[in-house]
């Protein structure tokens, strides 16, 4: 796999689009959760555009992470900063691949729960919701750690495309 000096514009755009979609999924999840509860109780629920947005958002997240994964496999990704200790490099590597896996699992399990009425898929979806929150927290906390402790500006790679 090649290691460019930074991420491409497409990789950066896909990162931030997925980040916004994931945030929206958490912020506006109450409508689909209420609809799911109504379905489980055998009652009707009123149409809510936020239900459609949640379902469509999950599908878009899957498409965009598969696209980003394809870019990562063909274009590569920059190496961790030179001053990053080996255990942190490994943790970073595992966390990035875990994001792809967890987001795919969330999208597929959500679709299976909603469209196939598969209760176990809904349970998987709820479990991985917590895993995803933990990954996001780790990812966000890495920013000040890199800046303050390691004294590098690794975040700039996800803001400014490599030339």
Secondary structure, 3 states (H helix, E strand, C coil): CCCCCCCCHHHHHHHHHHHHHHHHHHHCCHHHHHHHHHHHHCCCCCCCHHHHHHHHHHHHHHHHHHHHHHHHHHHCCCCCCCCCCHHHHHHHHHHHHHHHHHHHHHHHHHHHHHHHCCHHHHHHHHHHHHHHHHHHHHHHHHHHHHHHHCCCCHHHHHCCCCC
